[in-house]
Amino acid sequence: MVVRDDQGYLLYLTLNMIKYVSLFVAEVESLRWATEYTKQCGWRRLEWETDAKEVEKVGWKVNWRIRNNNMVVNAVAKLSLSINRASVFDEFSLDLIPPCNMGKILAEKVNVALEMKKHYKLEVEYMFRAPDCIERPVLAVNGQFPAPTIRARRGDTMVIKVTNRLYTDEVSIHWHGIRQRGTPWADGTSSIAQCPIRPGESFVYRFKVDKPGTFIYHGHHGLHRTDGLYGFLIVEVAEGEKEPFHYDGEFNLLLSDWWHRPAHEQQIMLSAKPFRWVGEPQTLLINGRGQYNCTLAPGYATSNSSYPPCNFKGHEQCAPTILNVLPNKTYRIRVVSVTGLGSENLIIANHTMTVVEADGNYVEPFTVDNLDVHTGESYSVLISTNQNPNENYWVSVGVIARPFIIPPGLTILNYLPNSAWKLPISQPPLHPRWDDLEHNKNFTKSIFALKGTPKPPRKAHRRIVLLITDHLVDGYTKWAVNKVSLVLPSTPYLGAIKYGLKHAFDQRPPPENFANDYDIMRPAYGNATFGNGVYVLDFNTTVDLILQNANAMDNFSGSHPWHFHGHDFWVVGHGEGKFSEKDVKKLNLKNPPLKNTEVVFSNGWTALRFVADNPGVWLFHCHLEHHLIMGMGVVFSVGVDRLPELPPEGLACGLTAEFLMRHKHT
C-alpha cells in the first residue's frame, strides 16, 4: 500500500516482515507504517533524497528480513522518504536497523524496488502542416507532427490517456513492439483488443515495458498511420544496468512516406468497386520532413534536379532536421520505418554503421555501408564521427523493394562547429536498385542474435503455412491469406472470446495450409472469400509460421513485412520458391534473431518460430498499411481463459457492449 500526503512527498508503505526463528521461517506478517503508531521502544527515522525530476506515482515492494537467535522479534520500523517529485531510479537499497535491542538482532540489507508509473496525456487532432512543403491536414498529437517521443525505463508502468479530438473519426493507438504481457486489452488494435475511441472520448492505456529497446507508437484504425499518426517510444535500460555497447550520444531517425492525398480518400479508393489505386507516395520524410517542390542537392542526378534549390532559413515545416555531431565520437542512431507502402534504405555518406539492435533485441554487431529498413522494423546502429571534421555529410533515404519514382529523402550530418547549412562537397550517395533482391536478402541474413539470447525450442508443436496472394472477392480487389481476406468484426475479438459471444465472428477455423499443387509462380488464381475466423493456439505451445509469398494477379510478387502483436518470434529461415519438408533441416535453431517484424521476399518463404505464452488475442499482419486494410492479416487467440476480468472501458461497442449491460443489471 502506498499513502502520500497532500503534497505528495511523504510515503507510508505496506511491507511484508518475514520472521525467522533459528534461521527457519516461522510466519509472514503484514504491517503498515503509519505516522501515529507508538511503540515502547520508540522510532528510528531514515530519510532518502533525490534531485530527480517530477514523479507521478511510485509503488514500492519491500522485503525486510530480521533474524534473531533467541526469540521472535516483533519490531516495527518507520521509513520516511523525502522525494523531490520524482525518481529516475528503478531500484535502490537501504540498511534498516530495528529500533529495539531485543537480544542479538541482525538486520539484513533491504532491497526496495520501485514500480515507476509514467503518466502521459496524448490528444489526437487534425492540424494543417506542410511536411514536404505542400500544406495538407495531418494527424498530430499534442500539436506535434510527428507525435512526441515517449521515453521510459525497463520496468516502468505506462499510464497513457489518449483523447480523440477528431471530429468524425474513431482512433486507437498501438504500442508497436511492446508485448503487453498481462495487459492484452492495451495493445491498441481496433476490433481486436478494444473498441476504437470515439470522437470526444478518452481511453487510458496501462501497460508495463518489460525490456529496453527502440519502439514506436502509431494509429491502428483505418489508414491513420498514412496521415502521420506515429512517434517514437524509447525504452532505456533500468537504472544501474548497462547496454552491451558504448556510445557518447544518440539521435532518432523516423522514416516515412507521404501522400498529398489524405488517408480518408485513399481508404475510399481501396474499398471501391471497381478498384481505384491510390498511386505511389509523393515524398519520403525523415523525422516528418521532406522536400517535394525543391531539392537540397540541386544539379545531382540522385536528387530531383528539375526542382529549384531549397532556400531554407530553418524555421520552415519542411526544412530538414539537421543531425549535429561532434568529431571523434560514437553515436547511437535509432532508426524506425513507419511507411505505409514502401521499404527504405539508409545511407550516411562516408560512414559505416554497426547494427547492434533489431526490434528491441540485441544482435551480434555487424557493419554495413547501408541499412535496409522495412516498415515496422526498428534498428539501432552505431556510427563513429571519424571523417574530415571540416565537412558535412549527406544522410540519404531511398526506396527498396518497390518501383517508386521519387527522389531520396535527404538531410545533413553536421560536424560541429561547421554551419548546419554547409552542403557536403560530394553528391548524395547512390542507393541499391529497388529490385536488387540479393542485396536485400544478404542484409537480412546477416542478422543473428547476440550471444546469450534465448534460443528457440528444438521442435514445434504446430505449423501454420500462410499463402499470400491477392484476389477478386465479390468483384472487390483484396489481399488474402490462404484465400481468406480478413474483415475485422464490429465486436472486439478479445471480449467476444472471453465472454463466449460466438456470433461476434466466424467460428470456423481458417485454413492452416494451401493446396499442394498451387503454383506460386502463376498469376494469382482461384476463388477467395471474406472471413474473420481465428487460429486458436494451445497455451505455451511452440508454433511455426511459414509465410509463403506468391505472384499476385498482375504476375508480380512484392516483398511483405509482417508484424506480430503480443510476441517476439525467432526468424529461423528464409528461402526461395515453395516451402517444403526438406527445408525444415535448414532452419537456424542456433542463433536466430528475435524480432517482431520480418519480411517475406518475392516468390519466397520466411519461417518464424514462437512460443504462444502470452494470453490474449493477437493480430499478425502485413505492415504495409494499404495491404492490411485490404485484408492481409490473420488473428491468433492464446489462452484467453487465463485472463482476469477485462476492463470494460474498451469494450463498449458491438456485442460486448450488450453483454456488459446485461451483466451489469443481473
LUMPADREN-298636 format. One record per residue (C-alpha): z, y, x; residue number from 1. Coordinates in steps of 0.001 Angstrom, whole numbers, plus 500000, padded with zeros to 6 digits. Last residue first. Example, Ala and Ser with C-alpha at 12.3 -4.5 7.8 and 13.67 -1.06 7.14 Angstrom:
! residues 2
VEXDO;w;v;u;resi
VEXDO;507140;498940;513670;2;
VEXDO;507800;495500;512300;1;
//
This chain:
! residues 666
VEXDO;w;v;u;resi
VEXDO;486711;490878;471963;666;
VEXDO;485625;494511;471846;665;
VEXDO;484973;494976;475556;664;
VEXDO;483133;491655;475820;663;
VEXDO;480720;492703;473092;662;
VEXDO;480003;495991;474864;661;
VEXDO;479714;494232;478220;660;
VEXDO;477217;491737;476833;659;
VEXDO;475086;494435;475234;658;
VEXDO;474961;496391;478503;657;
VEXDO;474187;493176;480383;656;
VEXDO;471259;492553;478045;655;
VEXDO;469410;495668;479132;654;
VEXDO;471309;498533;480703;653;
VEXDO;474888;499454;481619;652;
VEXDO;475168;497011;484531;651;
VEXDO;475902;499274;487485;650;
VEXDO;479146;500717;486174;649;
VEXDO;480434;497297;485039;648;
VEXDO;481773;496296;488468;647;
VEXDO;481229;492534;488622;646;
VEXDO;484146;490150;488116;645;
VEXDO;484602;488066;491241;644;
VEXDO;481689;486283;492920;643;
VEXDO;481696;482549;493594;642;
VEXDO;479551;481814;490530;641;
VEXDO;476809;483912;492124;640;
VEXDO;476495;481305;494874;639;
VEXDO;473057;482380;496102;638;
VEXDO;470205;483527;493856;637;
VEXDO;466891;484301;495530;636;
VEXDO;464140;486624;494257;635;
VEXDO;460474;486786;495298;634;
VEXDO;458107;489605;496263;633;
VEXDO;454530;490820;496322;632;
VEXDO;454081;492019;492720;631;
VEXDO;452049;495243;492712;630;
VEXDO;455177;497367;493195;629;
VEXDO;455895;495327;496289;628;
VEXDO;452382;495815;497674;627;
VEXDO;452461;499597;497265;626;
VEXDO;455779;499718;499097;625;
VEXDO;454618;497835;502153;624;
VEXDO;457981;496173;502717;623;
VEXDO;456696;492816;501466;622;
VEXDO;459534;491165;499633;621;
VEXDO;462688;489091;499636;620;
VEXDO;465148;490316;496990;619;
VEXDO;468684;488992;496872;618;
VEXDO;471021;487902;494114;617;
VEXDO;474574;487440;495330;616;
VEXDO;476828;485171;497352;615;
VEXDO;476239;485425;501117;614;
VEXDO;476131;482069;502888;613;
VEXDO;472498;481029;502387;612;
VEXDO;471933;480221;506057;611;
VEXDO;468630;481458;507435;610;
VEXDO;465425;480208;509020;609;
VEXDO;462123;482079;509181;608;
VEXDO;458653;480711;509960;607;
VEXDO;455633;483041;510088;606;
VEXDO;452109;481950;509194;605;
VEXDO;448567;483023;509957;604;
VEXDO;445389;484370;508407;603;
VEXDO;446370;487942;509304;602;
VEXDO;449880;488269;510695;601;
VEXDO;453217;487675;508993;600;
VEXDO;455632;490440;509938;599;
VEXDO;459399;490328;510099;598;
VEXDO;462264;492288;508560;597;
VEXDO;465953;491296;508560;596;
VEXDO;466171;490157;512169;595;
VEXDO;467921;487622;514396;594;
VEXDO;465809;486760;517404;593;
VEXDO;465042;483141;518293;592;
VEXDO;466852;481799;521385;591;
VEXDO;466861;478003;521426;590;
VEXDO;465618;476973;517975;589;
VEXDO;462032;478052;518617;588;
VEXDO;459753;476123;516270;587;
VEXDO;457024;474064;517921;586;
VEXDO;458189;470720;516514;585;
VEXDO;457826;472091;512983;584;
VEXDO;454190;472994;513625;583;
VEXDO;453112;469381;513307;582;
VEXDO;454316;469436;509716;581;
VEXDO;451695;472013;508754;580;
VEXDO;451304;475795;508492;579;
VEXDO;447759;476970;507798;578;
VEXDO;445864;479100;510282;577;
VEXDO;447570;480777;513220;576;
VEXDO;451206;480524;514156;575;
VEXDO;454519;482334;514336;574;
VEXDO;457932;480779;514835;573;
VEXDO;461720;480709;514636;572;
VEXDO;462433;484241;513460;571;
VEXDO;466123;483754;512698;570;
VEXDO;467222;485396;509482;569;
VEXDO;469575;488235;508576;568;
VEXDO;470872;488197;505047;567;
VEXDO;471629;490304;501983;566;
VEXDO;468124;491651;501445;565;
VEXDO;465168;490137;503270;564;
VEXDO;462220;492286;504380;563;
VEXDO;458644;491064;504835;562;
VEXDO;456085;492893;506987;561;
VEXDO;452553;491989;505809;560;
VEXDO;449470;491813;508044;559;
VEXDO;446060;492035;506389;558;
VEXDO;443698;489232;505425;557;
VEXDO;440278;490413;504329;556;
VEXDO;437840;488474;502109;555;
VEXDO;437923;491212;499434;554;
VEXDO;439830;488867;497121;553;
VEXDO;442533;488475;499738;552;
VEXDO;442425;486053;502635;551;
VEXDO;445569;484098;503358;550;
VEXDO;449050;484571;504829;549;
VEXDO;451639;481815;504667;548;
VEXDO;455243;482958;504943;547;
VEXDO;457345;479877;505582;546;
VEXDO;460993;480231;504570;545;
VEXDO;463362;477628;505977;544;
VEXDO;466744;477261;504285;543;
VEXDO;470121;476198;505619;542;
VEXDO;472767;475570;502971;541;
VEXDO;475962;477563;502602;540;
VEXDO;475641;477928;498827;539;
VEXDO;472881;475987;497129;538;
VEXDO;469846;478197;496611;537;
VEXDO;468425;479139;493213;536;
VEXDO;464862;480495;493525;535;
VEXDO;464474;482883;490609;534;
VEXDO;461827;483357;487912;533;
VEXDO;460244;486744;487261;532;
VEXDO;456643;485952;486372;531;
VEXDO;453113;487272;485922;530;
VEXDO;450356;484707;486343;529;
VEXDO;447673;483700;488800;528;
VEXDO;444391;481830;488412;527;
VEXDO;442256;480511;491233;526;
VEXDO;440597;482248;494169;525;
VEXDO;441443;484528;497076;524;
VEXDO;438464;484934;499401;523;
VEXDO;438197;481786;501496;522;
VEXDO;440059;481421;504776;521;
VEXDO;443304;480250;503155;520;
VEXDO;441588;477174;501694;519;
VEXDO;443936;475561;499171;518;
VEXDO;443734;471782;499536;517;
VEXDO;447465;471284;499955;516;
VEXDO;448192;473178;496733;515;
VEXDO;450960;475743;497062;514;
VEXDO;454672;475477;497788;513;
VEXDO;458090;476117;496265;512;
VEXDO;456736;477166;492852;511;
VEXDO;458981;479427;490742;510;
VEXDO;461937;477937;488871;509;
VEXDO;461640;478179;485070;508;
VEXDO;464435;480304;483631;507;
VEXDO;462209;483352;483160;506;
VEXDO;464397;486412;482831;505;
VEXDO;467030;488048;480604;504;
VEXDO;467000;485277;478016;503;
VEXDO;469388;483157;480058;502;
VEXDO;472268;485622;479984;501;
VEXDO;474768;483377;481783;500;
VEXDO;477248;486114;482716;499;
VEXDO;476843;485931;486490;498;
VEXDO;473110;485190;486214;497;
VEXDO;472344;488156;483957;496;
VEXDO;474656;490464;485893;495;
VEXDO;472978;489776;489219;494;
VEXDO;469471;489608;487764;493;
VEXDO;469598;493171;486483;492;
VEXDO;468280;493419;482916;491;
VEXDO;464940;495166;482412;490;
VEXDO;463124;492401;484280;489;
VEXDO;461143;492790;487521;488;
VEXDO;457525;491662;487412;487;
VEXDO;456676;489446;490401;486;
VEXDO;453094;488190;490589;485;
VEXDO;453036;484372;490682;484;
VEXDO;450126;482672;492457;483;
VEXDO;452334;481144;495146;482;
VEXDO;453283;484749;495866;481;
VEXDO;451086;487281;494084;480;
VEXDO;449577;490705;494605;479;
VEXDO;448051;492278;491545;478;
VEXDO;444762;493655;490230;477;
VEXDO;445037;493758;486443;476;
VEXDO;442499;491943;484227;475;
VEXDO;445039;489531;482769;474;
VEXDO;446101;488753;486318;473;
VEXDO;443316;489412;488845;472;
VEXDO;444513;488068;492136;471;
VEXDO;446007;488952;495515;470;
VEXDO;447263;486414;498021;469;
VEXDO;450426;485449;499922;468;
VEXDO;451404;481769;499879;467;
VEXDO;455168;481219;500166;466;
VEXDO;456441;477906;501541;465;
VEXDO;460055;477060;500701;464;
VEXDO;461832;474528;502922;463;
VEXDO;465233;473053;502197;462;
VEXDO;468161;471512;504033;461;
VEXDO;467120;472918;507387;460;
VEXDO;467851;471286;510727;459;
VEXDO;469068;472457;514120;458;
VEXDO;471189;475259;512715;457;
VEXDO;470151;478650;514105;456;
VEXDO;471727;480028;517275;455;
VEXDO;474451;482670;517322;454;
VEXDO;473748;485447;519866;453;
VEXDO;475431;484764;523216;452;
VEXDO;472358;485563;525282;451;
VEXDO;470432;488335;523588;450;
VEXDO;467950;487044;521048;449;
VEXDO;464280;486954;521998;448;
VEXDO;461440;489405;521300;447;
VEXDO;458295;488911;523390;446;
VEXDO;456519;487023;520580;445;
VEXDO;456323;490202;518512;444;
VEXDO;454690;492136;521363;443;
VEXDO;452182;489381;522051;442;
VEXDO;451276;489138;518381;441;
VEXDO;450489;492833;518036;440;
VEXDO;448394;492845;521220;439;
VEXDO;446537;489755;520039;438;
VEXDO;445822;491415;516708;437;
VEXDO;443958;494322;518237;436;
VEXDO;442666;495451;514814;435;
VEXDO;444172;498942;514885;434;
VEXDO;442965;499407;518421;433;
VEXDO;445781;499903;520904;432;
VEXDO;446913;503526;521231;431;
VEXDO;445450;506078;523615;430;
VEXDO;447830;508612;525134;429;
VEXDO;447613;512335;524297;428;
VEXDO;445556;514266;526875;427;
VEXDO;447184;515306;530107;426;
VEXDO;448776;518625;531113;425;
VEXDO;451518;518373;528517;424;
VEXDO;451945;521485;526390;423;
VEXDO;454732;523936;527206;422;
VEXDO;456080;524704;523764;421;
VEXDO;459609;523442;524398;420;
VEXDO;459751;525652;527489;419;
VEXDO;460891;523762;530553;418;
VEXDO;464649;523735;531253;417;
VEXDO;464671;520963;530161;416;
VEXDO;462120;518163;530071;415;
VEXDO;460608;518340;526600;414;
VEXDO;459276;515108;525127;413;
VEXDO;456714;516563;522745;412;
VEXDO;455480;515652;519255;411;
VEXDO;452400;513974;517890;410;
VEXDO;451257;511929;514901;409;
VEXDO;448046;510080;515614;408;
VEXDO;444796;511127;513905;407;
VEXDO;443760;509646;510561;406;
VEXDO;441079;507084;509798;405;
VEXDO;443439;504265;508847;404;
VEXDO;441914;500831;509453;403;
VEXDO;445125;498779;509094;402;
VEXDO;447065;496548;511522;401;
VEXDO;448026;499479;513744;400;
VEXDO;448310;503225;513182;399;
VEXDO;449267;505728;515875;398;
VEXDO;452442;507543;516916;397;
VEXDO;452459;509779;520003;396;
VEXDO;455185;511366;522115;395;
VEXDO;453397;513525;524657;394;
VEXDO;455051;514651;527881;393;
VEXDO;456454;517861;529356;392;
VEXDO;456100;518877;532994;391;
VEXDO;458246;520393;535743;390;
VEXDO;460616;517427;535714;389;
VEXDO;457919;515089;537104;388;
VEXDO;458964;511707;535707;387;
VEXDO;462317;509954;535874;386;
VEXDO;463532;510576;532336;385;
VEXDO;464525;506939;531904;384;
VEXDO;463851;505413;528493;383;
VEXDO;465921;502967;526496;382;
VEXDO;464702;501443;523247;381;
VEXDO;466482;500777;519982;380;
VEXDO;464438;499200;517244;379;
VEXDO;464154;499230;513454;378;
VEXDO;461753;497389;511180;377;
VEXDO;461149;498233;507527;376;
VEXDO;457530;499204;508082;375;
VEXDO;456137;497598;511191;374;
VEXDO;456946;499126;514571;373;
VEXDO;454810;498181;517572;372;
VEXDO;456112;499761;520790;371;
VEXDO;454069;500965;523747;370;
VEXDO;454354;500682;527534;369;
VEXDO;456814;497817;527228;368;
VEXDO;459988;496609;528944;367;
VEXDO;462178;493706;527901;366;
VEXDO;465902;493527;527202;365;
VEXDO;467120;490268;525640;364;
VEXDO;467836;491313;522068;363;
VEXDO;470815;492860;520296;362;
VEXDO;470769;492801;516512;361;
VEXDO;470680;495788;514137;360;
VEXDO;467041;495305;513160;359;
VEXDO;465890;494953;516777;358;
VEXDO;467937;496142;519736;357;
VEXDO;467425;496385;523512;356;
VEXDO;463730;497239;523999;355;
VEXDO;463084;498918;527348;354;
VEXDO;460521;501701;527021;353;
VEXDO;458123;502850;529720;352;
VEXDO;457359;506497;530307;351;
VEXDO;454152;508252;531424;350;
VEXDO;453313;509176;527810;349;
VEXDO;455812;508080;525200;348;
VEXDO;453896;505662;522986;347;
VEXDO;454760;504393;519509;346;
VEXDO;452584;502056;517412;345;
VEXDO;452704;502074;513629;344;
VEXDO;452378;499889;510566;343;
VEXDO;450778;501078;507343;342;
VEXDO;451339;501275;503590;341;
VEXDO;454557;502964;502554;340;
VEXDO;455842;503777;505999;339;
VEXDO;459593;503661;506557;338;
VEXDO;459439;502889;510274;337;
VEXDO;462598;503148;512377;336;
VEXDO;463114;504050;516035;335;
VEXDO;466479;504682;517711;334;
VEXDO;465848;506191;521128;333;
VEXDO;468555;505620;523719;332;
VEXDO;468256;507965;526658;331;
VEXDO;468799;507399;530374;330;
VEXDO;468974;510479;532579;329;
VEXDO;467055;511643;535621;328;
VEXDO;465760;514872;534091;327;
VEXDO;467413;516321;530988;326;
VEXDO;465932;515727;527550;325;
VEXDO;464831;517747;524522;324;
VEXDO;462801;515948;521864;323;
VEXDO;460866;518619;519955;322;
VEXDO;460760;518178;516169;321;
VEXDO;457199;519127;515337;320;
VEXDO;456398;522196;513213;319;
VEXDO;455585;521102;509669;318;
VEXDO;458432;522975;507968;317;
VEXDO;457667;526054;510068;316;
VEXDO;460577;527548;512023;315;
VEXDO;459243;526692;515495;314;
VEXDO;456833;529575;516158;313;
VEXDO;453846;527371;515558;312;
VEXDO;450258;528160;516310;311;
VEXDO;448654;524818;515592;310;
VEXDO;445267;524531;517243;309;
VEXDO;442235;524606;514956;308;
VEXDO;441050;521430;513257;307;
VEXDO;437855;519604;514244;306;
VEXDO;439660;518179;517286;305;
VEXDO;441788;515881;515143;304;
VEXDO;443511;514313;518113;303;
VEXDO;442579;511417;520381;302;
VEXDO;439252;513056;521214;301;
VEXDO;441050;515961;522833;300;
VEXDO;439946;519548;522239;299;
VEXDO;443046;520779;520490;298;
VEXDO;446313;518907;521126;297;
VEXDO;448943;520144;518664;296;
VEXDO;446420;519987;515839;295;
VEXDO;445896;521901;512618;294;
VEXDO;445280;521126;508947;293;
VEXDO;447282;517926;508594;292;
VEXDO;450140;518365;511047;291;
VEXDO;453258;516222;510855;290;
VEXDO;456986;516500;510205;289;
VEXDO;459460;514216;508421;288;
VEXDO;461095;512883;511573;287;
VEXDO;457630;511992;512891;286;
VEXDO;455055;512073;510100;285;
VEXDO;451618;510454;509972;284;
VEXDO;449129;512250;507749;283;
VEXDO;446580;511852;504948;282;
VEXDO;447592;508464;503625;281;
VEXDO;444860;505955;502722;280;
VEXDO;443494;505740;499214;279;
VEXDO;445401;505349;495941;278;
VEXDO;443175;502522;494682;277;
VEXDO;442403;502531;490980;276;
VEXDO;442468;499178;489181;275;
VEXDO;440643;498776;485899;274;
VEXDO;443105;498667;484264;273;
VEXDO;445707;500943;485836;272;
VEXDO;449001;499844;487397;271;
VEXDO;448148;500991;490916;270;
VEXDO;446800;504282;489558;269;
VEXDO;449952;505001;487543;268;
VEXDO;452096;504332;490602;267;
VEXDO;449981;506671;492709;266;
VEXDO;450418;509455;490168;265;
VEXDO;454182;509082;490305;264;
VEXDO;454132;508890;494107;263;
VEXDO;452577;512306;494588;262;
VEXDO;449032;512643;496002;261;
VEXDO;449228;514588;499254;260;
VEXDO;450062;511308;500919;259;
VEXDO;452307;510809;503934;258;
VEXDO;453029;508043;506412;257;
VEXDO;456426;507539;508020;256;
VEXDO;458207;507234;511365;255;
VEXDO;461855;508235;511830;254;
VEXDO;462595;508807;515513;253;
VEXDO;466251;509214;516456;252;
VEXDO;467942;510667;519512;251;
VEXDO;470320;509401;522157;250;
VEXDO;472275;510439;525213;249;
VEXDO;473525;509162;528566;248;
VEXDO;472781;505478;528122;247;
VEXDO;474359;502198;529154;246;
VEXDO;473732;498687;527816;245;
VEXDO;475769;495893;526222;244;
VEXDO;477316;498422;523808;243;
VEXDO;481035;498926;524187;242;
VEXDO;484068;498367;522004;241;
VEXDO;487214;500511;522074;240;
VEXDO;486340;502297;518848;239;
VEXDO;484062;500087;516787;238;
VEXDO;480393;500055;517712;237;
VEXDO;478178;502627;516049;236;
VEXDO;476488;502250;512684;235;
VEXDO;473583;504637;512129;234;
VEXDO;472119;505029;508641;233;
VEXDO;468932;507076;508969;232;
VEXDO;467125;508657;506016;231;
VEXDO;464718;507949;503172;230;
VEXDO;463488;509333;499835;229;
VEXDO;460207;510860;501023;228;
VEXDO;457786;510585;498116;227;
VEXDO;456476;507221;499363;226;
VEXDO;460054;505948;499392;225;
VEXDO;460275;506806;495712;224;
VEXDO;457461;504433;494817;223;
VEXDO;459222;502728;491890;222;
VEXDO;462927;502296;492486;221;
VEXDO;464337;501337;495848;220;
VEXDO;464881;504720;497478;219;
VEXDO;465878;504654;501100;218;
VEXDO;468717;504008;503516;217;
VEXDO;468137;503160;507138;216;
VEXDO;469655;501012;509869;215;
VEXDO;470161;501095;513621;214;
VEXDO;473036;498905;514724;213;
VEXDO;476707;498051;514691;212;
VEXDO;478113;495237;512561;211;
VEXDO;480268;494851;509473;210;
VEXDO;479442;497970;507513;209;
VEXDO;481609;497678;504409;208;
VEXDO;480491;498583;500915;207;
VEXDO;481167;500965;498069;206;
VEXDO;478209;502585;496296;205;
VEXDO;479275;505087;493642;204;
VEXDO;476782;505800;490865;203;
VEXDO;476023;509161;489316;202;
VEXDO;474292;510467;486184;201;
VEXDO;472091;513495;485499;200;
VEXDO;468925;511432;485304;199;
VEXDO;469668;507705;485033;198;
VEXDO;470820;505625;487990;197;
VEXDO;468878;502366;488096;196;
VEXDO;470610;499303;486685;195;
VEXDO;472040;497201;489445;194;
VEXDO;471650;494320;491863;193;
VEXDO;468226;493027;490790;192;
VEXDO;466691;495406;488245;191;
VEXDO;466923;498326;490704;190;
VEXDO;467911;497298;494209;189;
VEXDO;470801;499318;495624;188;
VEXDO;472620;496599;497546;187;
VEXDO;475948;497747;496120;186;
VEXDO;476233;494973;493488;185;
VEXDO;476074;492451;496343;184;
VEXDO;479505;493618;497544;183;
VEXDO;481230;490653;499198;182;
VEXDO;478906;490696;502186;181;
VEXDO;476586;493640;501614;180;
VEXDO;474151;492638;504387;179;
VEXDO;473434;496190;505529;178;
VEXDO;469877;496095;506891;177;
VEXDO;468464;498631;504421;176;
VEXDO;471110;500377;502377;175;
VEXDO;469067;500612;499163;174;
VEXDO;469360;503693;496948;173;
VEXDO;468581;503755;493227;172;
VEXDO;466759;506254;491027;171;
VEXDO;465698;506965;487453;170;
VEXDO;463022;509562;486928;169;
VEXDO;462926;512270;484228;168;
VEXDO;464528;515447;485535;167;
VEXDO;465699;514273;488924;166;
VEXDO;469235;515289;489892;165;
VEXDO;470443;511676;490266;164;
VEXDO;473883;511656;491856;163;
VEXDO;474755;509160;494583;162;
VEXDO;478437;508785;495476;161;
VEXDO;478855;506984;498782;160;
VEXDO;482092;505227;499690;159;
VEXDO;481475;503426;502981;158;
VEXDO;484136;501138;504393;157;
VEXDO;484174;501256;508164;156;
VEXDO;484312;498001;510129;155;
VEXDO;481606;498959;512601;154;
VEXDO;481530;502709;512910;153;
VEXDO;479738;505182;510666;152;
VEXDO;476938;507735;510680;151;
VEXDO;474755;508925;507803;150;
VEXDO;471660;510921;508755;149;
VEXDO;470618;513496;506171;148;
VEXDO;467609;512707;503952;147;
VEXDO;464200;513582;505365;146;
VEXDO;463983;516133;503871;145;
VEXDO;467216;517973;503117;144;
VEXDO;468487;519771;500019;143;
VEXDO;471380;517360;499553;142;
VEXDO;468823;514547;499488;141;
VEXDO;465174;515486;499073;140;
VEXDO;462293;513822;497246;139;
VEXDO;459171;515833;497938;138;
VEXDO;457101;518187;495769;137;
VEXDO;453943;519477;497505;136;
VEXDO;453068;522001;500195;135;
VEXDO;450474;521206;502836;134;
VEXDO;451677;521998;506384;133;
VEXDO;452360;518298;507080;132;
VEXDO;455926;518251;505701;131;
VEXDO;455257;521238;503407;130;
VEXDO;458222;521259;501025;129;
VEXDO;458851;521910;497352;128;
VEXDO;462004;520193;496176;127;
VEXDO;462734;517197;493978;126;
VEXDO;466335;516028;493743;125;
VEXDO;468711;513324;494951;124;
VEXDO;472325;514381;495435;123;
VEXDO;474320;512448;498015;122;
VEXDO;478097;512648;498279;121;
VEXDO;479687;510877;501212;120;
VEXDO;483095;509354;501835;119;
VEXDO;483876;507299;504939;118;
VEXDO;486758;504916;504484;117;
VEXDO;488472;503784;507649;116;
VEXDO;490226;500447;507384;115;
VEXDO;492581;500950;510273;114;
VEXDO;494101;498043;512125;113;
VEXDO;497679;498333;513392;112;
VEXDO;498530;495863;516113;111;
VEXDO;502277;495658;516674;110;
VEXDO;503641;494814;520068;109;
VEXDO;506608;492462;519976;108;
VEXDO;510159;493435;519073;107;
VEXDO;512691;491206;520793;106;
VEXDO;516159;491263;519323;105;
VEXDO;519258;489906;521072;104;
VEXDO;522098;490229;518596;103;
VEXDO;521893;492706;515753;102;
VEXDO;521057;495947;517547;101;
VEXDO;519770;497903;514585;100;
VEXDO;516872;500352;514548;99;
VEXDO;514164;497764;515197;98;
VEXDO;511933;498702;518144;97;
VEXDO;508255;499357;517415;96;
VEXDO;505613;499337;520159;95;
VEXDO;502368;500754;518775;94;
VEXDO;498754;499618;518972;93;
VEXDO;495408;501163;517999;92;
VEXDO;492376;500255;515959;91;
VEXDO;489434;501952;514250;90;
VEXDO;489844;505313;515940;89;
VEXDO;487810;508281;514755;88;
VEXDO;490875;509374;512919;87;
VEXDO;491217;512004;510332;86;
VEXDO;492940;514948;508703;85;
VEXDO;495080;515854;511693;84;
VEXDO;497306;512839;511275;83;
VEXDO;501058;512874;511692;82;
VEXDO;502248;509323;511218;81;
VEXDO;505792;508498;510166;80;
VEXDO;506993;504959;510739;79;
VEXDO;510221;503659;509229;78;
VEXDO;511768;500374;510216;77;
VEXDO;513700;497775;508245;76;
VEXDO;515746;495018;509751;75;
VEXDO;516860;491790;508106;74;
VEXDO;517056;489743;511274;73;
VEXDO;517564;486041;510859;72;
VEXDO;520115;484807;513370;71;
VEXDO;520732;483768;516926;70;
VEXDO;517534;483709;518949;69;
VEXDO;515965;486601;517099;68;
VEXDO;512186;487129;516984;67;
VEXDO;510556;490039;515198;66;
VEXDO;506852;490066;514397;65;
VEXDO;505328;493116;512759;64;
VEXDO;501890;492605;511225;63;
VEXDO;500427;495806;509793;62;
VEXDO;497250;496414;507786;61;
VEXDO;496482;500039;507091;60;
VEXDO;494137;501897;504748;59;
VEXDO;492963;505412;505513;58;
VEXDO;491308;507898;503196;57;
VEXDO;489131;510951;503537;56;
VEXDO;489666;511946;507130;55;
VEXDO;488529;515165;508771;54;
VEXDO;488238;515361;512537;53;
VEXDO;490216;513839;515356;52;
VEXDO;492976;515585;517254;51;
VEXDO;495242;512582;516968;50;
VEXDO;498980;512230;516578;49;
VEXDO;501367;509303;516397;48;
VEXDO;505006;509652;515474;47;
VEXDO;507961;507288;515596;46;
VEXDO;511285;507794;513848;45;
VEXDO;514254;505459;514259;44;
VEXDO;516386;505038;511209;43;
VEXDO;520010;504280;510418;42;
VEXDO;522081;501131;510971;41;
VEXDO;523689;501327;507564;40;
VEXDO;520318;501527;505864;39;
VEXDO;519001;504149;503509;38;
VEXDO;515564;504174;501875;37;
VEXDO;514784;507710;500852;36;
VEXDO;511487;508315;502588;35;
VEXDO;509876;504994;501804;34;
VEXDO;508684;502008;503785;33;
VEXDO;507931;499096;501518;32;
VEXDO;508948;495596;502497;31;
VEXDO;507069;492377;501897;30;
VEXDO;508803;489186;503009;29;
VEXDO;507394;486146;504734;28;
VEXDO;509739;483237;505378;27;
VEXDO;511223;480982;508035;26;
VEXDO;508544;480911;510675;25;
VEXDO;509782;478936;513667;24;
VEXDO;510559;480578;517026;23;
VEXDO;514252;479749;516783;22;
VEXDO;514362;481612;513483;21;
VEXDO;511434;483986;512971;20;
VEXDO;510947;486488;510181;19;
VEXDO;507459;487779;509401;18;
VEXDO;507509;491303;508048;17;
VEXDO;504423;492002;505923;16;
VEXDO;503777;495672;505628;15;
VEXDO;503368;498271;502893;14;
VEXDO;502901;501723;504319;13;
VEXDO;504053;505253;503940;12;
VEXDO;501678;507953;505174;11;
VEXDO;502440;511621;505845;10;
VEXDO;499494;513959;506277;9;
VEXDO;497598;514031;502969;8;
VEXDO;498808;517446;501921;7;
VEXDO;500330;516227;498653;6;
VEXDO;501961;513306;500454;5;
VEXDO;500099;510088;501011;4;
VEXDO;501045;506560;499975;3;
VEXDO;499174;503493;501250;2;
VEXDO;500000;500000;500000;1;
//
